[in-house]
Amino acid sequence: MALTNCSMCYLPLPEHEVVSHVSRNHKFDPNFIVYCNQPGCGASYKIWSSFQKHVKREHHMNFNNIDDEDIVDVPEPYQDEDIVDIPESYQDEKNRQDLLRWHASMFIINLKESCSIPQTTVEKVIDGAQQLITEFMSIIKAMILNSVNEETRTVSRADILQVFASCDVLDLFHEVSSSARIKSFLDKCGMVRPEKQEIWPSRVWTKEAKFVTRKDYAYVVPFLRNLKFYLHNDDVLSCVDNPKPYDGTIRTILDGSYYRSHKIFKRDKKALSIIVYYDDVEFANPLGAKTRKLSIFYWTLGNVYPELRSSLRSINLLAITSHANVKKHGAEKVVSDFLNDLALLGNEDGISLKIKDVQRKFTGFLNFVAGDTPAYLGGFKEGVANAHRPCRTCFADKQSIQERFSEELFVIRNMETHTQHCEDVYSPGLNKQARGFWSTFYGVNFKSALMNVDNINVTKIFPHDFRHIMFEGGTLAVEIKNFLIYCIVENKRFTLQDLNAIIANFAFDHLVQDKPSPIEP
């Protein structure tokens, strides 16, 4: 059977199940986009209803086995916004479907005009209403079928009226009719709400020359509660329970040496691999000059297969706060609860979670931390270009990085020496100048709070970003220099004068300000 990948989550599926899968899992996604997988087509759509019409119009012969709830016609609303009364032609019993469409159109028009919502929102409302009507009709159908007399195989008029009478008192939107009810409904659905946590109080001067206490806050999503509901997902739980076999080839993060050699993995071959991502996001008002910088922490599970983990649905928010708070108080104040949860998860007994009515034990650990400048979380130097010892893996300095290119030529960091260096930098007897000297010499800013968790090795969990190493760490300049020596000096493929002439005559256009100077012999 031929398989094809879903364009939203890349899940491999039989061709005839793709439309049903997209309908049930992705049709309300805010970043919805789907590509038609039929041979020779390749059309793309950002609106579910448009994709429905395309499939029915162009490929209906290939999708005969799709349920009606997956492929339905979305009625086109009437465009005449001046209609205020029901047209007489719709009052005939023969035109009841047209009458229903007229009411639906008036509902959408009134909603759009009274709430001033854009057309994209209108289309989402239409999709949602159509799905609601489909579900409602299927429930009515099931209720009528349940009223059929087993002996006569008929249903009485009174039974049918009773079915519709029971629907008359049904308040479909009772659970979401107020803010309080919406909150209660989301709690029932298992939504884990972010909690406002005080980071650290500080004393500041106000414009009125008053010395007041100001509290800094972060919004944190409880990790273990979020993990519990994340594991309720069938795909996620299947990935955890069925890790891909390892044959010596590195295909996923679980095949890496750090994960497979970790003491927790040796106890539990299905240990959870926690991945954390940290980055700063800057927001600006286009009408003003002020900007606001936020620090955002995310997490996901490395156990989830790569083809599923890349989906936005697999990424979970951990915490968000002002970047100034992180700089002032440190990231450990923001993720302190998360570190406590990691300590519980790393215990020999792990944590006990009730998943699908079954009590299960899970263990796990922090596998790695990614981000723009993840070195900050580990207490290492952030600057790749300016730091004396820019590497968080070894003790290389700026000069040796440009002269040596083999790991064996460097001294690798480990937890024992790193712990000693942190203690040396913050030795009680040091003054500010001496502390700055040792901080520069060791390439360490402070002792990371991650070191308080027994199963975390901060010298191993911060992988390097190739872009920063190449373009900011000076590695690219060394590569270009060695390449030119190889071409000009060793193999004489061209001369230095030829290269300078090409640079001088090249059309840099809008990049002319970055035009390199001629290379001197």
Disulfide bonds with the S-S distance in Angstrom:
none
